[in-house]
């Protein structure tokens, strides 16, 4: 009996003396050490992996001297032929597929103390097969910027070679990628007319590094902002976008770009100067109209006169809603 008691006490003492095993950490943030893979068209992807891939491929171009700071106040226009505006209505799946293929992630290298840092800056979209893309000027306007690279949905990465045109008042920039001769990239046409209120639209953007995200909505209004430097034009929409989306395309049911993502305005019920999030009522989302973008392009010598209009057609009146076809 005494022997059994001593064995039991020894067992309990040994069990209590064993150190507790640490809890298993959740598998929500697994450290990835493997080489990141390029995104593949039509296949799911990891946002973090895309960002790592873009930085690695971008640094190769940076080291090779392909990435350089961009001008932000050079010529206001560039000469080239733009694609004709389509008239046929497309299924949303098809117009979104085209927008996804022609939209890029812009990665930026910047001075960070004694090193060169990297981040995903925003987006843009191609308007010519030779690598000319449109974005917002404020995307490239940071003083500590050391240059940009662009990632396509199919995984290709190119350096941004130069700025072709800018409009400081309308906050627009036209950039040229450094692509091999003969390269043909997917493009999006620019609508020549203002999209009527009520037009169905989609936005393909990168909100807070949620890359290539599609949202949908309608055109809400057209507005002007007066500034000492001039008037800037905006179109308000109710399709979602957020920071990281500047320069991305807003397209209609034909697949034509009707706007370029620019800014949001938060409306608070009781603004005490501190912008308390609990008082947020609504967020107005503003984009730059496509007809404004087209003013940055002069027709090439072989282009027709109506390929790049210099002024927009008048906005449709509220009395004719049936014609709707379709960040500062």
C-alpha positions as CSV (number, residue, x, y, z in Angstrom):
1,X,0.0,0.0,0.0
2,X,2.8,2.4,0.9
3,X,4.6,1.5,-2.2
4,X,1.6,2.2,-4.4
5,X,1.2,5.6,-2.6
6,X,4.8,6.5,-3.2
7,X,4.5,5.6,-6.9
8,X,1.3,7.8,-7.3
9,X,3.0,10.8,-5.6
10,X,6.1,10.4,-7.8
11,X,3.8,10.3,-10.9
12,X,1.9,13.4,-9.9
13,X,5.1,15.3,-9.0
14,X,6.6,14.4,-12.4
15,X,3.5,15.4,-14.3
16,X,3.3,18.8,-12.6
17,X,6.9,19.5,-13.1
18,X,6.8,19.1,-16.9
19,X,6.9,22.5,-18.6
20,X,3.8,23.5,-20.4
21,X,4.0,23.5,-24.2
22,X,3.7,26.9,-25.7
23,X,0.4,27.5,-27.6
24,X,0.5,27.0,-31.3
25,X,0.4,30.3,-33.1
26,X,-2.4,30.8,-35.6
27,X,-1.5,30.2,-39.3
28,X,-2.7,33.6,-40.4
29,X,0.7,35.1,-41.0
30,X,3.1,32.4,-42.1
31,X,6.5,33.7,-42.9
32,X,7.3,33.1,-46.6
33,X,11.0,32.6,-47.5
34,X,10.5,31.0,-50.9
35,X,11.1,33.0,-54.0
36,X,7.8,34.8,-54.9
37,X,6.0,33.6,-58.0
38,X,4.7,35.8,-60.8
39,X,1.0,36.2,-61.0
40,X,-0.7,34.1,-63.7
41,X,-3.6,35.4,-65.7
42,X,-6.9,33.8,-64.6
43,X,-5.3,32.2,-61.5
44,X,-5.8,33.3,-57.8
45,X,-2.9,35.2,-56.3
46,X,-1.5,36.3,-53.0
47,X,-1.3,40.1,-52.6
48,X,1.8,39.9,-50.4
49,X,3.5,37.6,-52.9
50,X,2.7,40.0,-55.8
51,X,4.2,42.9,-53.9
52,X,7.4,40.9,-53.1
53,X,7.6,39.8,-56.7
54,X,7.3,43.3,-58.0
55,X,10.0,44.6,-55.7
56,X,12.4,41.8,-56.5
57,X,11.9,42.2,-60.3
58,X,11.9,46.0,-60.0
59,X,15.2,46.1,-58.1
60,X,16.8,44.1,-60.9
61,X,15.7,46.9,-63.3
62,X,16.8,49.6,-60.8
63,X,20.2,48.1,-60.4
64,X,20.5,47.8,-64.2
65,X,19.9,51.6,-64.5
66,X,16.5,51.3,-66.1
67,X,14.6,53.0,-63.4
68,X,15.0,56.8,-63.1
69,X,13.2,59.7,-61.5
70,X,10.3,61.1,-63.6
71,X,9.7,64.7,-64.7
72,X,6.4,66.1,-63.4
73,X,6.3,69.5,-65.1
74,X,7.3,68.8,-68.7
75,X,5.3,69.1,-72.0
76,X,1.6,69.3,-71.6
77,X,0.7,67.1,-74.6
78,X,2.0,64.2,-76.6
79,X,1.4,63.2,-80.2
80,X,-0.1,59.7,-80.9
81,X,-3.1,58.0,-82.2
82,X,-5.6,56.6,-79.7
83,X,-7.9,53.7,-80.2
84,X,-11.4,54.4,-81.5
85,X,-14.2,54.5,-78.9
86,X,-16.2,51.2,-79.1
87,X,-20.0,51.3,-79.3
88,X,-20.9,47.7,-78.7
89,X,-22.1,46.7,-75.2
90,X,-20.0,43.9,-73.6
91,X,-20.9,41.5,-70.8
92,X,-19.3,42.7,-67.5
93,X,-17.1,39.6,-67.4
94,X,-15.6,40.6,-70.7
95,X,-15.1,44.3,-70.0
96,X,-13.6,43.4,-66.6
97,X,-11.3,40.9,-68.2
98,X,-10.0,43.5,-70.7
99,X,-9.6,46.1,-67.9
100,X,-7.7,43.6,-65.8
101,X,-5.3,42.8,-68.6
102,X,-4.6,46.5,-69.4
103,X,-4.3,47.8,-65.8
104,X,-0.9,47.9,-64.0
105,X,0.4,48.2,-60.5
106,X,2.9,51.0,-60.2
107,X,5.7,50.3,-57.8
108,X,7.9,53.2,-56.6
109,X,11.5,53.4,-55.4
110,X,12.1,56.3,-53.0
111,X,14.9,57.7,-50.9
112,X,14.6,56.2,-47.4
113,X,17.4,57.7,-45.2
114,X,20.5,55.9,-46.4
115,X,18.8,53.3,-48.5
116,X,16.3,53.1,-51.4
117,X,12.9,52.0,-50.2
118,X,10.1,50.4,-52.2
119,X,6.3,50.5,-52.1
120,X,3.3,50.0,-54.3
121,X,2.2,53.5,-55.2
122,X,-0.9,53.2,-57.2
123,X,-2.1,52.1,-60.7
124,X,-2.5,53.1,-64.3
125,X,-3.7,51.7,-67.6
126,X,-2.4,51.3,-71.2
127,X,-3.8,53.4,-74.0
128,X,-1.3,52.3,-76.7
129,X,0.2,48.8,-77.5
130,X,3.7,50.3,-77.3
131,X,3.5,50.9,-73.5
132,X,2.0,54.4,-73.1
133,X,-0.1,54.5,-69.9
134,X,-2.2,57.1,-68.1
135,X,-2.2,57.7,-64.3
136,X,-2.7,60.6,-61.9
137,X,0.1,63.1,-61.6
138,X,0.1,63.1,-57.8
139,X,1.2,59.4,-58.0
140,X,4.6,60.4,-59.5
141,X,5.0,63.8,-57.8
142,X,6.7,62.9,-54.5
143,X,10.0,64.7,-54.1
144,X,11.9,61.7,-52.7
145,X,10.8,59.5,-55.7
146,X,13.6,57.6,-57.5
147,X,11.5,56.1,-60.2
148,X,8.8,53.5,-61.0
149,X,8.2,50.0,-62.3
150,X,4.9,48.6,-63.6
151,X,3.5,45.1,-63.1
152,X,0.9,43.6,-65.5
153,X,-1.7,41.0,-64.4
154,X,0.2,38.4,-66.5
155,X,3.4,38.9,-64.4
156,X,5.5,41.0,-66.8
157,X,7.4,43.9,-65.1
158,X,8.8,46.9,-67.0
159,X,10.5,50.1,-65.9
160,X,8.8,53.4,-66.5
161,X,11.1,55.2,-68.9
162,X,9.8,58.7,-69.0
163,X,7.0,61.2,-68.7
164,X,5.3,62.1,-72.0
165,X,2.8,64.7,-70.8
166,X,1.3,66.1,-67.6
167,X,-1.6,68.4,-66.6
168,X,-1.0,69.8,-63.1
169,X,-4.5,71.3,-62.8
170,X,-6.3,68.2,-63.9
171,X,-3.8,65.9,-62.0
172,X,-3.0,63.7,-64.9
173,X,0.2,62.1,-66.3
174,X,1.1,60.1,-69.4
175,X,4.0,57.7,-69.0
176,X,6.1,55.6,-71.3
177,X,7.3,52.1,-70.2
178,X,10.6,50.8,-71.3
179,X,9.4,47.8,-73.4
180,X,11.3,45.8,-76.0
181,X,10.7,46.8,-79.6
182,X,7.8,44.9,-81.1
183,X,6.0,44.4,-77.8
184,X,2.2,44.7,-78.0
185,X,0.4,45.3,-74.8
186,X,-3.3,45.2,-74.0
187,X,-5.0,48.6,-74.2
188,X,-8.2,50.3,-73.1
189,X,-9.9,52.9,-75.3
190,X,-10.7,56.4,-74.0
191,X,-14.3,57.5,-74.3
192,X,-14.5,60.8,-76.2
193,X,-17.9,61.9,-74.6
194,X,-18.8,62.5,-70.9
195,X,-20.6,59.5,-69.4
196,X,-24.2,60.5,-68.6
197,X,-25.5,60.4,-65.1
198,X,-26.8,56.9,-64.4
199,X,-24.2,55.2,-66.7
200,X,-23.2,51.7,-65.4
201,X,-19.5,51.6,-64.7
202,X,-16.8,49.4,-63.2
203,X,-13.6,50.2,-61.5
204,X,-10.5,48.0,-61.6
205,X,-8.1,49.2,-58.9
206,X,-5.7,48.3,-56.0
207,X,-7.2,49.6,-52.8
208,X,-4.7,49.3,-49.9
209,X,-2.7,46.6,-51.8
210,X,-5.8,44.5,-52.6
211,X,-4.7,44.2,-56.2
212,X,-6.8,44.0,-59.3
213,X,-10.1,44.4,-57.5
214,X,-13.3,45.0,-59.4
215,X,-16.1,47.1,-58.0
216,X,-19.2,48.4,-59.9
217,X,-21.7,51.3,-59.7
218,X,-23.0,54.2,-61.6
219,X,-22.1,57.7,-62.5
220,X,-23.6,60.1,-59.9
221,X,-22.7,63.6,-61.2
222,X,-20.2,65.9,-63.0
223,X,-18.6,68.8,-61.1
224,X,-15.9,71.5,-61.1
225,X,-13.3,72.5,-58.6
226,X,-12.0,76.0,-58.8
227,X,-8.4,76.6,-58.0
228,X,-6.0,79.6,-58.4
229,X,-4.3,77.5,-61.1
230,X,-7.5,76.8,-63.0
231,X,-10.5,74.6,-63.1
232,X,-10.4,70.8,-62.5
233,X,-13.1,68.6,-63.7
234,X,-14.5,65.5,-61.8
235,X,-17.1,62.9,-62.2
236,X,-18.5,61.4,-59.0
237,X,-19.3,57.7,-58.9
238,X,-20.6,55.2,-56.3
239,X,-18.3,52.3,-57.1
240,X,-15.9,51.7,-54.3
241,X,-12.2,52.5,-54.4
242,X,-9.6,53.6,-51.8
243,X,-6.0,54.7,-51.3
244,X,-3.7,52.9,-53.7
245,X,-6.2,53.2,-56.5
246,X,-5.2,56.5,-58.0
247,X,-4.7,56.3,-61.7
248,X,-6.8,53.2,-62.2
249,X,-9.5,52.9,-64.9
250,X,-13.2,53.5,-64.6
251,X,-14.9,51.8,-67.6
252,X,-18.4,51.7,-69.1
253,X,-20.4,48.8,-70.6
254,X,-18.5,49.0,-73.9
255,X,-15.2,48.6,-72.1
256,X,-14.1,52.2,-72.8
257,X,-12.5,54.2,-70.0
258,X,-14.8,57.0,-68.9
259,X,-12.7,58.2,-65.9
260,X,-9.4,57.9,-64.0
261,X,-9.6,57.3,-60.2
262,X,-8.4,60.4,-58.4
263,X,-9.7,61.2,-54.9
264,X,-12.3,60.6,-52.1
265,X,-14.2,63.1,-49.9
266,X,-15.4,62.0,-46.5
267,X,-18.6,63.6,-45.2
268,X,-19.1,63.8,-41.5
269,X,-22.2,64.7,-39.5
270,X,-20.4,66.6,-36.8
271,X,-17.0,67.7,-37.9
272,X,-15.1,69.0,-34.8
273,X,-11.9,69.4,-36.6
274,X,-10.6,66.0,-35.6
275,X,-12.4,64.0,-38.4
276,X,-13.7,61.4,-36.0
277,X,-14.5,58.2,-37.9
278,X,-17.6,57.5,-35.8
279,X,-19.2,60.5,-37.4
280,X,-18.6,59.3,-41.0
281,X,-21.8,59.4,-43.1
282,X,-20.7,59.1,-46.7
283,X,-17.7,59.0,-48.9
284,X,-17.9,60.8,-52.3
285,X,-15.6,59.2,-54.9
286,X,-14.2,61.4,-57.6
287,X,-12.6,60.5,-60.9
288,X,-11.1,62.5,-63.8
289,X,-13.3,62.3,-66.9
290,X,-11.9,60.6,-70.0
291,X,-12.6,63.6,-72.2
292,X,-10.2,65.6,-70.0
293,X,-7.5,62.8,-70.4
294,X,-7.9,63.0,-74.2
295,X,-6.8,66.6,-74.2
296,X,-3.3,65.5,-73.3
297,X,-3.0,63.8,-76.7
298,X,-2.5,65.5,-80.0
299,X,-3.4,63.5,-83.1
300,X,-0.5,61.8,-84.8
301,X,0.1,62.9,-88.4
302,X,-1.7,59.9,-89.7
303,X,-4.6,60.1,-87.3
304,X,-8.1,61.4,-88.2
305,X,-9.3,64.7,-86.9
306,X,-11.9,63.1,-84.6
307,X,-9.5,60.7,-83.0
308,X,-8.6,63.1,-80.2
309,X,-11.1,65.8,-79.7
310,X,-9.8,69.0,-78.0
311,X,-13.0,69.8,-76.2
312,X,-15.8,67.7,-74.8
313,X,-19.3,67.5,-76.1
314,X,-22.0,69.1,-73.9
315,X,-23.3,67.0,-71.0
316,X,-26.7,65.4,-71.6
317,X,-29.6,67.3,-70.0
318,X,-31.5,65.7,-67.0
319,X,-34.6,65.7,-69.2
320,X,-33.2,62.9,-71.4
321,X,-32.2,60.1,-69.0
322,X,-33.0,57.5,-71.7
323,X,-29.7,58.3,-73.5
324,X,-27.7,56.7,-70.6
325,X,-26.1,53.8,-72.3
326,X,-23.7,52.6,-70.9
327,X,-9.2,61.6,-54.2
328,X,-7.8,65.0,-53.5
